[in-house]
């Protein structure tokens, strides 16, 4: 994206202006938070055995234990829940491409999964980010215009908003 600032704001500095770059960052954060959520446990099953404390001789041939990140904060979970609803209004293929990119899936795998060429998948991804940004900025999305027009319109709007 050709954005000069990461967080442009409106003239009265009260409301943030969403750009495709900000939407992409928020969706990537939502994907990370979604992966860090703990697995749901089945209720009714528990272990009454005490935790075993290992001695050095027991640990010699064992594989190192996998460390995991702590669970996400409540603020991150609420931002994730907000971002999960953003792709509802999009075409299903566009929404799938956006979520695959948010999970850092390589373009080659995305193209295989959605059945598009790299350039078409990239254009649909940019278009989806632009439509989400326009919806968050409460702008009408032009329905009778091409995807490239919408992408250039939002890019120009982002540059214009960042210079004000």
N, C-alpha and C positions, 0 to 999 in steps of 0.2 A: 504494500500500500504506500502511496505517496503522502504520508501524513507527517507534518512537521513536529507535532507534539503528541505525546501519548494520551494526555487527558485534556483536550480542549473543553472550555466551558462557555456557557452562553454569556451574553452581554451583562446580565445582572448578577452573574456568578452564583446563581442559586441552583441551577440545574445543569447536570453534565450532558454534553452532547456526545452521543454514542457514535463511534466510528467502527468500521469493520475490524480494525486492529484491536480495539477494546473488546468487541464481541468475541473475536477469536481467543483473546487471552482469558476472558471469563468462561468460555466453553472448555478451554483446556484445563482451567482450574476445576471446573465442575467434573470433568472426567477423572482428574486425579483424586478429588474428594470421593467420588463414587467408588473408585478402586480401594480407597483406604477405609471405607466403612466396614465394620466387623460383620462377619458372616452371621446370618440368623441361626440361633440355636434351637433345637427341638426341646420343648419343655417336657419335664417329667423324667429326663435322664440326667443323672449326676453321678459323680464318683465319690465314694466315701473313703477311699484309700488315702493315706497321708502322702504328701509329696516326698519323693525319694531324694535324699542328699547323696550325691556321688562323691567318691573319693578319687584321688588322682589316678590310681591304677584303673579305675573304671572308665575314666575319660580319655585314656591313651588312644584307643582304637575307634573312638566314636567320631562321627561326622560333626562338623561345627553346626550349631543350632542356627536356624534362619532368624535373623532379626527383622523386625517389622517396625514400620513407623507408628507413632501413636495415633489414636483415632482423631478425626478432624474436629475442629472447634464448632460450636453451635452456629456461629456466624458464617463459617464456611459452608455448613450444611444448608443454611437458609439461602445463601447465594446460589448453591448448587440446585436447590429445589426451584428457585426462580429461573435459572438457566435451562432447566429441563423442559419448561413449557414454551421456550422460544421457537422450537422447530415444529410445533404443531401445525401452524398455518402454511408451512412450506410443502412443496412437492415431496412425496416420500423418498425419491431418489436423492434430491438435494439434501434433505434432512439426514439421510444415511451417510452421504459423503461428508457432511459437516461433522457428524459424530465420529466417523472413522478417523478424520483428520484430527479431531480433538484428542483421540486416544493414540496419536502419533503413529497411525498405520501408514506404511509406505504407499506412495502413489501407485506402484505396480499392483499391489494387493487390492487397493481400492478399485482400480480399473477392472480387475478380474471379477470382483464381487458385484459391481454395478453394471458391467458390460459396456463401458464407454472408453473412448480413447483418452489419453492423458490431458490433452488440451480441452476437450469437452468436459471432463470431470473437473478440471481446474476452473473453468468458466462457471460451471454450476455451483462450485464451492464459493467462489467470489460473489456470485449472484445471491446465494443464500445468506452469506454474511451481510451483504448490502441490504437485503430485504429485512433481516432482523434489526439492523441498525436503523432503518427507516421506521419500522414499527415502534422501536423504543423511543425514537425522537418524535413520535406521533405525526409522521409525514405520510401522506397517501402514496402508495406504491403504484406507479403507472402500469396498468395491466396490458395496455395495447402497444407497449414499447418492447424493444428487444432486450435481452439480458445485458448485452454490451452497453446499451444506452443507460440502463439503471446503474451498472458498475461505474461508468464514467460520471454520471450525475452525482452519485454518492461520493466519489473520489473528489470531484470539484467542490462539493459542499463541505467535505472534511477540511480541505485546504483553505477554503474561504472562512470557515468557522474558526480555524486555528490562528488566522492572521488578525481576526477582529479583536 
